[in-house]
Amino acid sequence: MGAFIGFLVIVVLGIWLPIIAHLIGGLVAGLIAKGGAGRGALAGFLAGIFGGIIVTILVVIGAVTVGTVLGGVLGGVFGGLVGLAIGLLAIFLSIVGGIVAAIGGLIGGAIAR
């Protein structure tokens, strides 16, 4: 539950505070997770990574749909591959956000203990 709430905080604050939002979201996730710094860091990391996974799924579905509409089945396959590549890049880049959220979660878990 902590990771999900932390993810929502990251989404809401991410518009105005890009990096700070990950730290605050991780802190919230760590506070909700309780159980010490390790569990808080894990909850924060999951909150940070969760966004990259959701973006990947949406990009792949969107690319397959657009490719199928514009180019038939072959275009859908190509669009899916392009969407997958972009999605994997989004996951890779979200690792940085996950690490920052894990630091926030570590702090939140230590406070909640």
N, CA, C and O atoms as a Tinker XYZ file with bonds, in Angstrom:
   452  protein
     1  N      0.823000   -1.186000    0.000000    73     2
     2  CA     0.000000    0.000000    0.000000    64     1     3
     3  C      0.874000    1.261000    0.000000    63     2     4     5
     4  O      0.547000    2.256000   -0.646000    81     3
     5  N      1.981000    1.199000    0.730000    73     3     6
     6  CA     2.875000    2.344000    0.793000    64     5     7
     7  C      3.447000    2.702000   -0.563000    63     6     8     9
     8  O      3.563000    3.879000   -0.905000    81     7
     9  N      3.809000    1.675000   -1.346000    73     7    10
    10  CA     4.375000    1.930000   -2.674000    64     9    11
    11  C      3.350000    2.577000   -3.587000    63    10    12    13
    12  O      3.694000    3.454000   -4.380000    81    11
    13  N      2.091000    2.157000   -3.488000    73    11    14
    14  CA     1.045000    2.724000   -4.338000    64    13    15
    15  C      0.779000    4.184000   -3.978000    63    14    16    17
    16  O      0.687000    5.036000   -4.862000    81    15
    17  N      0.655000    4.471000   -2.691000    73    15    18
    18  CA     0.420000    5.851000   -2.262000    64    17    19
    19  C      1.625000    6.727000   -2.626000    63    18    20    21
    20  O      1.462000    7.866000   -3.064000    81    19
    21  N      2.832000    6.188000   -2.441000    73    19    22
    22  CA     4.040000    6.927000   -2.835000    64    21    23
    23  C      4.051000    7.231000   -4.318000    63    22    24    25
    24  O      4.445000    8.322000   -4.728000    81    23
    25  N      3.616000    6.261000   -5.137000    73    23    26
    26  CA     3.527000    6.468000   -6.576000    64    25    27
    27  C      2.551000    7.593000   -6.900000    63    26    28    29
    28  O      2.836000    8.436000   -7.751000    81    27
    29  N      1.402000    7.610000   -6.227000    73    27    30
    30  CA     0.423000    8.674000   -6.471000    64    29    31
    31  C      0.984000   10.046000   -6.104000    63    30    32    33
    32  O      0.734000   11.030000   -6.800000    81    31
    33  N      1.735000   10.106000   -5.018000    73    31    34
    34  CA     2.361000   11.367000   -4.618000    64    33    35
    35  C      3.358000   11.814000   -5.686000    63    34    36    37
    36  O      3.432000   12.996000   -6.022000    81    35
    37  N      4.123000   10.859000   -6.215000    73    35    38
    38  CA     5.097000   11.186000   -7.269000    64    37    39
    39  C      4.384000   11.728000   -8.509000    63    38    40    41
    40  O      4.841000   12.693000   -9.121000    81    39
    41  N      3.272000   11.108000   -8.872000    73    39    42
    42  CA     2.527000   11.552000  -10.061000    64    41    43
    43  C      1.975000   12.959000   -9.851000    63    42    44    45
    44  O      2.076000   13.806000  -10.738000    81    43
    45  N      1.394000   13.207000   -8.684000    73    43    46
    46  CA     0.769000   14.506000   -8.429000    64    45    47
    47  C      1.815000   15.616000   -8.321000    63    46    48    49
    48  O      1.655000   16.683000   -8.914000    81    47
    49  N      2.878000   15.365000   -7.568000    73    47    50
    50  CA     3.893000   16.405000   -7.373000    64    49    51
    51  C      4.909000   16.476000   -8.510000    63    50    52    53
    52  O      5.619000   17.472000   -8.646000    81    51
    53  N      4.980000   15.431000   -9.320000    73    51    54
    54  CA     5.980000   15.371000  -10.378000    64    53    55
    55  C      5.853000   16.454000  -11.426000    63    54    56    57
    56  O      6.820000   16.767000  -12.121000    81    55
    57  N      4.693000   17.017000  -11.544000    73    55    58
    58  CA     4.479000   18.073000  -12.527000    64    57    59
    59  C      5.239000   19.333000  -12.120000    63    58    60    61
    60  O      5.836000   20.006000  -12.961000    81    59
    61  N      5.211000   19.645000  -10.820000    73    59    62
    62  CA     5.821000   20.886000  -10.348000    64    61    63
    63  C      7.222000   20.679000   -9.788000    63    62    64    65
    64  O      8.064000   21.570000   -9.897000    81    63
    65  N      7.483000   19.539000   -9.200000    73    63    66
    66  CA     8.765000   19.279000   -8.538000    64    65    67
    67  C      9.346000   17.951000   -9.027000    63    66    68    69
    68  O      9.208000   16.944000   -8.333000    81    67
    69  N      9.982000   17.915000  -10.181000    73    67    70
    70  CA    10.374000   16.638000  -10.778000    64    69    71
    71  C     11.200000   15.710000   -9.888000    63    70    72    73
    72  O     10.782000   14.572000   -9.669000    81    71
    73  N     12.324000   16.127000   -9.375000    73    71    74
    74  CA    13.163000   15.228000   -8.584000    64    73    75
    75  C     12.705000   15.199000   -7.128000    63    74    76    77
    76  O     12.712000   14.142000   -6.497000    81    75
    77  N     12.314000   16.335000   -6.601000    73    75    78
    78  CA    11.851000   16.410000   -5.213000    64    77    79
    79  C     10.608000   15.548000   -5.020000    63    78    80    81
    80  O     10.401000   15.001000   -3.937000    81    79
    81  N      9.778000   15.419000   -6.056000    73    79    82
    82  CA     8.572000   14.599000   -5.959000    64    81    83
    83  C      8.926000   13.147000   -5.666000    63    82    84    85
    84  O      8.223000   12.485000   -4.903000    81    83
    85  N     10.003000   12.644000   -6.260000    73    83    86
    86  CA    10.417000   11.264000   -5.995000    64    85    87
    87  C     10.873000   11.107000   -4.542000    63    86    88    89
    88  O     10.578000   10.105000   -3.891000    81    87
    89  N     11.589000   12.101000   -4.055000    73    87    90
    90  CA    12.051000   12.046000   -2.672000    64    89    91
    91  C     10.861000   12.077000   -1.706000    63    90    92    93
    92  O     10.815000   11.300000   -0.753000    81    91
    93  N      9.908000   12.969000   -1.950000    73    91    94
    94  CA     8.730000   13.074000   -1.084000    64    93    95
    95  C      7.863000   11.823000   -1.209000    63    94    96    97
    96  O      7.368000   11.313000   -0.204000    81    95
    97  N      7.672000   11.321000   -2.435000    73    95    98
    98  CA     6.891000   10.095000   -2.625000    64    97    99
    99  C      7.524000    8.908000   -1.921000    63    98   100   101
   100  O      6.825000    8.092000   -1.322000    81    99
   101  N      8.840000    8.810000   -1.990000    73    99   102
   102  CA     9.540000    7.742000   -1.279000    64   101   103
   103  C      9.402000    7.883000    0.222000    63   102   104   105
   104  O      9.240000    6.890000    0.931000    81   103
   105  N      9.467000    9.120000    0.712000    73   103   106
   106  CA     9.294000    9.379000    2.138000    64   105   107
   107  C      7.909000    8.933000    2.600000    63   106   108   109
   108  O      7.777000    8.283000    3.637000    81   107
   109  N      6.883000    9.278000    1.835000    73   107   110
   110  CA     5.515000    8.878000    2.165000    64   109   111
   111  C      5.390000    7.355000    2.128000    63   110   112   113
   112  O      4.780000    6.757000    3.015000    81   111
   113  N      5.965000    6.732000    1.106000    73   111   114
   114  CA     5.909000    5.268000    1.009000    64   113   115
   115  C      6.595000    4.611000    2.198000    63   114   116   117
   116  O      6.096000    3.623000    2.736000    81   115
   117  N      7.739000    5.156000    2.610000    73   115   118
   118  CA     8.462000    4.608000    3.764000    64   117   119
   119  C      7.705000    4.796000    5.059000    63   118   120   121
   120  O      7.722000    3.914000    5.917000    81   119
   121  N      7.039000    5.933000    5.219000    73   119   122
   122  CA     6.246000    6.174000    6.419000    64   121   123
   123  C      5.071000    5.204000    6.512000    63   122   124   125
   124  O      4.754000    4.705000    7.592000    81   123
   125  N      4.427000    4.940000    5.377000    73   123   126
   126  CA     3.278000    4.034000    5.373000    64   125   127
   127  C      3.732000    2.584000    5.551000    63   126   128   129
   128  O      3.066000    1.807000    6.235000    81   127
   129  N      4.850000    2.219000    4.945000    73   127   130
   130  CA     5.320000    0.831000    5.010000    64   129   131
   131  C      5.749000    0.433000    6.413000    63   130   132   133
   132  O      5.577000   -0.720000    6.806000    81   131
   133  N      6.299000    1.358000    7.165000    73   131   134
   134  CA     6.837000    1.108000    8.510000    64   133   135
   135  C      7.810000   -0.063000    8.479000    63   134   136   137
   136  O      8.154000   -0.549000    7.402000    81   135
   137  N      8.244000   -0.512000    9.614000    73   135   138
   138  CA     9.098000   -1.686000    9.676000    64   137   139
   139  C     10.582000   -1.425000    9.487000    63   138   140   141
   140  O     11.342000   -2.374000    9.293000    81   139
   141  N     11.010000   -0.209000    9.536000    73   139   142
   142  CA    12.436000    0.070000    9.452000    64   141   143
   143  C     12.869000    0.674000    8.137000    63   142   144   145
   144  O     12.085000    0.830000    7.200000    81   143
   145  N     14.158000    1.011000    8.100000    73   143   146
   146  CA    14.719000    1.704000    6.944000    64   145   147
   147  C     14.744000    0.816000    5.705000    63   146   148   149
   148  O     14.484000    1.299000    4.602000    81   147
   149  N     15.047000   -0.456000    5.859000    73   147   150
   150  CA    15.113000   -1.358000    4.704000    64   149   151
   151  C     13.776000   -1.518000    4.013000    63   150   152   153
   152  O     13.684000   -1.453000    2.787000    81   151
   153  N     12.748000   -1.727000    4.805000    73   151   154
   154  CA    11.415000   -1.879000    4.219000    64   153   155
   155  C     10.934000   -0.557000    3.606000    63   154   156   157
   156  O     10.270000   -0.558000    2.569000    81   155
   157  N     11.266000    0.554000    4.238000    73   155   158
   158  CA    10.914000    1.859000    3.690000    64   157   159
   159  C     11.618000    2.130000    2.374000    63   158   160   161
   160  O     11.021000    2.672000    1.444000    81   159
   161  N     12.903000    1.748000    2.294000    73   159   162
   162  CA    13.651000    1.934000    1.051000    64   161   163
   163  C     13.058000    1.091000   -0.072000    63   162   164   165
   164  O     12.966000    1.542000   -1.213000    81   163
   165  N     12.655000   -0.135000    0.256000    73   163   166
   166  CA    12.032000   -0.998000   -0.756000    64   165   167
   167  C     10.717000   -0.402000   -1.243000    63   166   168   169
   168  O     10.452000   -0.380000   -2.445000    81   167
   169  N      9.896000    0.078000   -0.319000    73   167   170
   170  CA     8.622000    0.689000   -0.709000    64   169   171
   171  C      8.854000    1.931000   -1.568000    63   170   172   173
   172  O      8.139000    2.147000   -2.547000    81   171
   173  N      9.835000    2.739000   -1.214000    73   171   174
   174  CA    10.149000    3.926000   -2.009000    64   173   175
   175  C     10.649000    3.567000   -3.391000    63   174   176   177
   176  O     10.262000    4.195000   -4.377000    81   175
   177  N     11.514000    2.555000   -3.474000    73   175   178
   178  CA    12.034000    2.132000   -4.768000    64   177   179
   179  C     10.909000    1.615000   -5.662000    63   178   180   181
   180  O     10.851000    1.948000   -6.846000    81   179
   181  N     10.020000    0.806000   -5.098000    73   179   182
   182  CA     8.889000    0.294000   -5.878000    64   181   183
   183  C      7.984000    1.423000   -6.343000    63   182   184   185
   184  O      7.477000    1.391000   -7.464000    81   183
   185  N      7.778000    2.421000   -5.491000    73   183   186
   186  CA     6.958000    3.572000   -5.886000    64   185   187
   187  C      7.591000    4.309000   -7.059000    63   186   188   189
   188  O      6.889000    4.752000   -7.968000    81   187
   189  N      8.917000    4.443000   -7.044000    73   187   190
   190  CA     9.612000    5.138000   -8.130000    64   189   191
   191  C      9.618000    4.361000   -9.433000    63   190   192   193
   192  O      9.506000    4.951000  -10.507000    81   191
   193  N      9.748000    3.039000   -9.352000    73   191   194
   194  CA     9.811000    2.200000  -10.548000    64   193   195
   195  C      8.426000    1.961000  -11.147000    63   194   196   197
   196  O      8.300000    1.772000  -12.357000    81   195
   197  N      7.396000    1.968000  -10.316000    73   195   198
   198  CA     6.040000    1.658000  -10.760000    64   197   199
   199  C      5.613000    2.556000  -11.922000    63   198   200   201
   200  O      4.953000    2.097000  -12.855000    81   199
   201  N      5.988000    3.826000  -11.865000    73   199   202
   202  CA     5.635000    4.761000  -12.935000    64   201   203
   203  C      6.249000    4.384000  -14.262000    63   202   204   205
   204  O      5.589000    4.488000  -15.295000    81   203
   205  N      7.503000    3.945000  -14.261000    73   203   206
   206  CA     8.157000    3.525000  -15.505000    64   205   207
   207  C      7.480000    2.322000  -16.137000    63   206   208   209
   208  O      7.373000    2.234000  -17.360000    81   207
   209  N      7.028000    1.406000  -15.315000    73   207   210
   210  CA     6.350000    0.216000  -15.837000    64   209   211
   211  C      5.011000    0.597000  -16.457000    63   210   212   213
   212  O      4.660000    0.100000  -17.527000    81   211
   213  N      4.266000    1.469000  -15.796000    73   211   214
   214  CA     2.970000    1.886000  -16.337000    64   213   215
   215  C      3.146000    2.658000  -17.636000    63   214   216   217
   216  O      2.383000    2.459000  -18.581000    81   215
   217  N      4.140000    3.533000  -17.694000    73   215   218
   218  CA     4.412000    4.266000  -18.935000    64   217   219
   219  C      4.752000    3.296000  -20.056000    63   218   220   221
   220  O      4.292000    3.482000  -21.183000    81   219
   221  N      5.541000    2.271000  -19.780000    73   219   222
   222  CA     5.909000    1.283000  -20.790000    64   221   223
   223  C      4.681000    0.575000  -21.348000    63   222   224   225
   224  O      4.540000    0.439000  -22.563000    81   223
   225  N      3.803000    0.129000  -20.477000    73   223   226
   226  CA     2.593000   -0.559000  -20.929000    64   225   227
   227  C      1.752000    0.354000  -21.813000    63   226   228   229
   228  O      1.275000   -0.067000  -22.867000    81   227
   229  N      1.568000    1.600000  -21.391000    73   227   230
   230  CA     0.752000    2.523000  -22.181000    64   229   231
   231  C      1.395000    2.842000  -23.529000    63   230   232   233
   232  O      0.693000    2.938000  -24.535000    81   231
   233  N      2.718000    3.008000  -23.566000    73   231   234
   234  CA     3.399000    3.314000  -24.821000    64   233   235
   235  C      3.295000    2.144000  -25.793000    63   234   236   237
   236  O      3.038000    2.352000  -26.979000    81   235
   237  N      3.491000    0.915000  -25.310000    73   235   238
   238  CA     3.410000   -0.253000  -26.192000    64   237   239
   239  C      1.997000   -0.402000  -26.738000    63   238   240   241
   240  O      1.828000   -0.625000  -27.937000    81   239
   241  N      0.991000   -0.286000  -25.901000    73   239   242
   242  CA    -0.401000   -0.406000  -26.371000    64   241   243
   243  C     -0.718000    0.700000  -27.367000    63   242   244   245
   244  O     -1.334000    0.441000  -28.400000    81   243
   245  N     -0.302000    1.936000  -27.070000    73   243   246
   246  CA    -0.554000    3.051000  -27.987000    64   245   247
   247  C      0.156000    2.881000  -29.317000    63   246   248   249
   248  O     -0.419000    3.170000  -30.366000    81   247
   249  N      1.410000    2.413000  -29.288000    73   247   250
   250  CA     2.161000    2.242000  -30.536000    64   249   251
   251  C      1.570000    1.142000  -31.396000    63   250   252   253
   252  O      1.499000    1.284000  -32.617000    81   251
   253  N      1.143000    0.044000  -30.780000    73   251   254
   254  CA     0.524000   -1.045000  -31.548000    64   253   255
   255  C     -0.784000   -0.563000  -32.156000    63   254   256   257
   256  O     -1.070000   -0.857000  -33.317000    81   255
   257  N     -1.575000    0.166000  -31.396000    73   255   258
   258  CA    -2.857000    0.660000  -31.899000    64   257   259
   259  C     -2.661000    1.626000  -33.060000    63   258   260   261
   260  O     -3.306000    1.486000  -34.099000    81   259
   261  N     -1.777000    2.603000  -32.890000    73   259   262
   262  CA    -1.528000    3.580000  -33.961000    64   261   263
   263  C     -0.914000    2.891000  -35.180000    63   262   264   265
   264  O     -1.299000    3.184000  -36.312000    81   263
   265  N      0.027000    1.989000  -34.961000    73   263   266
   266  CA     0.649000    1.275000  -36.077000    64   265   267
   267  C     -0.347000    0.429000  -36.837000    63   266   268   269
   268  O     -0.285000    0.352000  -38.064000    81   267
   269  N     -1.271000   -0.211000  -36.125000    73   267   270
   270  CA    -2.280000   -1.040000  -36.786000    64   269   271
   271  C     -3.248000   -0.180000  -37.586000    63   270   272   273
   272  O     -3.628000   -0.544000  -38.699000    81   271
   273  N     -3.646000    0.945000  -37.033000    73   271   274
   274  CA    -4.582000    1.826000  -37.735000    64   273   275
   275  C     -3.927000    2.410000  -38.983000    63   274   276   277
   276  O     -4.558000    2.479000  -40.038000    81   275
   277  N     -2.661000    2.832000  -38.872000    73   275   278
   278  CA    -2.007000    3.490000  -40.000000    64   277   279
   279  C     -1.434000    2.509000  -41.026000    63   278   280   281
   280  O     -1.480000    2.775000  -42.227000    81   279
   281  N     -0.901000    1.389000  -40.567000    73   279   282
   282  CA    -0.197000    0.527000  -41.499000    64   281   283
   283  C     -0.636000   -0.925000  -41.527000    63   282   284   285
   284  O      0.091000   -1.772000  -42.044000    81   283
   285  N     -1.786000   -1.230000  -40.995000    73   283   286
   286  CA    -2.234000   -2.614000  -40.984000    64   285   287
   287  C     -1.462000   -3.438000  -39.961000    63   286   288   289
   288  O     -0.862000   -2.899000  -39.032000    81   287
   289  N     -1.489000   -4.746000  -40.150000    73   287   290
   290  CA    -0.868000   -5.657000  -39.183000    64   289   291
   291  C      0.644000   -5.460000  -39.126000    63   290   292   293
   292  O      1.227000   -5.459000  -38.042000    81   291
   293  N      1.285000   -5.291000  -40.287000    73   291   294
   294  CA     2.734000   -5.109000  -40.306000    64   293   295
   295  C      3.137000   -3.830000  -39.588000    63   294   296   297
   296  O      4.139000   -3.803000  -38.873000    81   295
   297  N      2.361000   -2.777000  -39.775000    73   295   298
   298  CA     2.629000   -1.523000  -39.066000    64   297   299
   299  C      2.426000   -1.683000  -37.574000    63   298   300   301
   300  O      3.136000   -1.062000  -36.783000    81   299
   301  N      1.453000   -2.517000  -37.170000    73   299   302
   302  CA     1.220000   -2.766000  -35.751000    64   301   303
   303  C      2.392000   -3.472000  -35.107000    63   302   304   305
   304  O      2.768000   -3.163000  -33.977000    81   303
   305  N      2.978000   -4.436000  -35.836000    73   303   306
   306  CA     4.144000   -5.138000  -35.304000    64   305   307
   307  C      5.318000   -4.174000  -35.160000    63   306   308   309
   308  O      5.987000   -4.164000  -34.127000    81   307
   309  N      5.571000   -3.367000  -36.184000    73   307   310
   310  CA     6.656000   -2.379000  -36.122000    64   309   311
   311  C      6.397000   -1.360000  -35.018000    63   310   312   313
   312  O      7.306000   -1.009000  -34.266000    81   311
   313  N      5.149000   -0.884000  -34.920000    73   311   314
   314  CA     4.796000    0.062000  -33.867000    64   313   315
   315  C      4.991000   -0.539000  -32.487000    63   314   316   317
   316  O      5.426000    0.148000  -31.563000    81   315
   317  N      4.673000   -1.814000  -32.343000    73   315   318
   318  CA     4.872000   -2.495000  -31.068000    64   317   319
   319  C      6.338000   -2.575000  -30.694000    63   318   320   321
   320  O      6.699000   -2.388000  -29.532000    81   319
   321  N      7.189000   -2.854000  -31.682000    73   319   322
   322  CA     8.623000   -2.931000  -31.403000    64   321   323
   323  C      9.198000   -1.561000  -31.026000    63   322   324   325
   324  O     10.018000   -1.449000  -30.115000    81   323
   325  N      8.758000   -0.531000  -31.737000    73   323   326
   326  CA     9.199000    0.827000  -31.405000    64   325   327
   327  C      8.692000    1.213000  -30.012000    63   326   328   329
   328  O      9.434000    1.783000  -29.213000    81   327
   329  N      7.430000    0.899000  -29.729000    73   327   330
   330  CA     6.863000    1.192000  -28.418000    64   329   331
   331  C      7.592000    0.458000  -27.311000    63   330   332   333
   332  O      7.819000    1.011000  -26.234000    81   331
   333  N      7.960000   -0.789000  -27.574000    73   331   334
   334  CA     8.703000   -1.566000  -26.582000    64   333   335
   335  C     10.073000   -0.947000  -26.324000    63   334   336   337
   336  O     10.510000   -0.862000  -25.176000    81   335
   337  N     10.748000   -0.517000  -27.379000    73   335   338
   338  CA    12.066000    0.110000  -27.213000    64   337   339
   339  C     11.958000    1.405000  -26.402000    63   338   340   341
   340  O     12.766000    1.654000  -25.508000    81   339
   341  N     10.959000    2.219000  -26.720000    73   339   342
   342  CA    10.765000    3.470000  -25.976000    64   341   343
   343  C     10.379000    3.168000  -24.530000    63   342   344   345
   344  O     10.825000    3.848000  -23.606000    81   343
   345  N      9.553000    2.153000  -24.343000    73   343   346
   346  CA     9.148000    1.777000  -22.993000    64   345   347
   347  C     10.313000    1.281000  -22.155000    63   346   348   349
   348  O     10.421000    1.619000  -20.976000    81   347
   349  N     11.181000    0.485000  -22.753000    73   347   350
   350  CA    12.355000    0.005000  -22.021000    64   349   351
   351  C     13.275000    1.159000  -21.652000    63   350   352   353
   352  O     13.880000    1.159000  -20.580000    81   351
   353  N     13.378000    2.137000  -22.536000    73   351   354
   354  CA    14.152000    3.331000  -22.217000    64   353   355
   355  C     13.517000    4.084000  -21.049000    63   354   356   357
   356  O     14.221000    4.604000  -20.184000    81   355
   357  N     12.180000    4.142000  -21.028000    73   355   358
   358  CA    11.485000    4.818000  -19.919000    64   357   359
   359  C     11.739000    4.093000  -18.601000    63   358   360   361
   360  O     11.927000    4.736000  -17.569000    81   359
   361  N     11.747000    2.765000  -18.627000    73   359   362
   362  CA    12.030000    2.006000  -17.405000    64   361   363
   363  C     13.463000    2.269000  -16.953000    63   362   364   365
   364  O     13.714000    2.471000  -15.765000    81   363
   365  N     14.396000    2.265000  -17.893000    73   363   366
   366  CA    15.791000    2.511000  -17.548000    64   365   367
   367  C     15.962000    3.889000  -16.907000    63   366   368   369
   368  O     16.669000    4.035000  -15.910000    81   367
   369  N     15.311000    4.892000  -17.485000    73   367   370
   370  CA    15.418000    6.243000  -16.946000    64   369   371
   371  C     14.691000    6.384000  -15.614000    63   370   372   373
   372  O     15.051000    7.233000  -14.798000    81   371
   373  N     13.663000    5.553000  -15.386000    73   371   374
   374  CA    12.946000    5.638000  -14.121000    64   373   375
   375  C     13.730000    5.014000  -12.977000    63   374   376   377
   376  O     13.365000    5.187000  -11.813000    81   375
   377  N     14.800000    4.293000  -13.287000    73   375   378
   378  CA    15.637000    3.735000  -12.223000    64   377   379
   379  C     16.239000    4.864000  -11.393000    63   378   380   381
   380  O     16.371000    4.732000  -10.176000    81   379
   381  N     16.602000    5.962000  -12.030000    73   379   382
   382  CA    17.126000    7.118000  -11.292000    64   381   383
   383  C     16.067000    7.629000  -10.319000    63   382   384   385
   384  O     16.364000    7.899000   -9.155000    81   383
   385  N     14.844000    7.760000  -10.795000    73   383   386
   386  CA    13.749000    8.173000   -9.911000    64   385   387
   387  C     13.513000    7.161000   -8.809000    63   386   388   389
   388  O     13.191000    7.531000   -7.680000    81   387
   389  N     13.671000    5.888000   -9.128000    73   387   390
   390  CA    13.510000    4.842000   -8.120000    64   389   391
   391  C     14.568000    4.919000   -7.039000    63   390   392   393
   392  O     14.281000    4.672000   -5.867000    81   391
   393  N     15.786000    5.258000   -7.419000    73   391   394
   394  CA    16.867000    5.378000   -6.435000    64   393   395
   395  C     16.615000    6.576000   -5.524000    63   394   396   397
   396  O     16.809000    6.486000   -4.312000    81   395
   397  N     16.186000    7.696000   -6.102000    73   395   398
   398  CA    15.877000    8.871000   -5.287000    64   397   399
   399  C     14.700000    8.566000   -4.352000    63   398   400   401
   400  O     14.716000    8.965000   -3.188000    81   399
   401  N     13.674000    7.856000   -4.861000    73   399   402
   402  CA    12.538000    7.491000   -4.024000    64   401   403
   403  C     12.962000    6.509000   -2.941000    63   402   404   405
   404  O     12.420000    6.537000   -1.836000    81   403
   405  N     13.927000    5.638000   -3.245000    73   403   406
   406  CA    14.415000    4.700000   -2.227000    64   405   407
   407  C     15.116000    5.447000   -1.098000    63   406   408   409
   408  O     15.006000    5.053000    0.063000    81   407
   409  N     15.830000    6.513000   -1.419000    73   407   410
   410  CA    16.468000    7.326000   -0.374000    64   409   411
   411  C     15.390000    7.961000    0.512000    63   410   412   413
   412  O     15.512000    7.971000    1.737000    81   411
   413  N     14.346000    8.484000   -0.113000    73   411   414
   414  CA    13.222000    9.043000    0.663000    64   413   415
   415  C     12.545000    7.977000    1.500000    63   414   416   417
   416  O     12.177000    8.224000    2.648000    81   415
   417  N     12.378000    6.781000    0.924000    73   415   418
   418  CA    11.756000    5.682000    1.659000    64   417   419
   419  C     12.618000    5.234000    2.833000    63   418   420   421
   420  O     12.098000    4.882000    3.892000    81   419
   421  N     13.933000    5.248000    2.645000    73   419   422
   422  CA    14.854000    4.895000    3.720000    64   421   423
   423  C     14.692000    5.858000    4.900000    63   422   424   425
   424  O     14.664000    5.438000    6.057000    81   423
   425  N     14.587000    7.138000    4.596000    73   423   426
   426  CA    14.382000    8.144000    5.638000    64   425   427
   427  C     13.024000    7.950000    6.296000    63   426   428   429
   428  O     12.911000    7.971000    7.522000    81   427
   429  N     11.982000    7.760000    5.467000    73   427   430
   430  CA    10.625000    7.576000    6.015000    64   429   431
   431  C     10.512000    6.327000    6.854000    63   430   432   433
   432  O      9.871000    6.344000    7.905000    81   431
   433  N     11.129000    5.231000    6.408000    73   431   434
   434  CA    11.081000    3.999000    7.186000    64   433   435
   435  C     11.822000    4.128000    8.498000    63   434   436   437
   436  O     11.392000    3.567000    9.506000    81   435
   437  N     12.928000    4.855000    8.509000    73   435   438
   438  CA    13.677000    5.067000    9.752000    64   437   439
   439  C     12.878000    5.938000   10.725000    63   438   440   441
   440  O     12.932000    5.718000   11.935000    81   439
   441  N     12.141000    6.919000   10.211000    73   439   442
   442  CA    11.339000    7.777000   11.079000    64   441   443
   443  C     10.154000    7.004000   11.649000    63   442   444   445
   444  O      9.822000    7.149000   12.825000    81   443
   445  N      9.512000    6.174000   10.807000    73   443   446
   446  CA     8.309000    5.456000   11.219000    64   445   447
   447  C      8.615000    4.341000   12.223000    63   446   448   449
   448  O      7.715000    3.888000   12.931000    81   447
   449  N      9.832000    3.911000   12.289000    73   447   450
   450  CA    10.184000    2.812000   13.190000    64   449   451
   451  C     10.070000    3.277000   14.580000    63   450   452
   452  O     10.321000    2.510000   15.510000    81   451
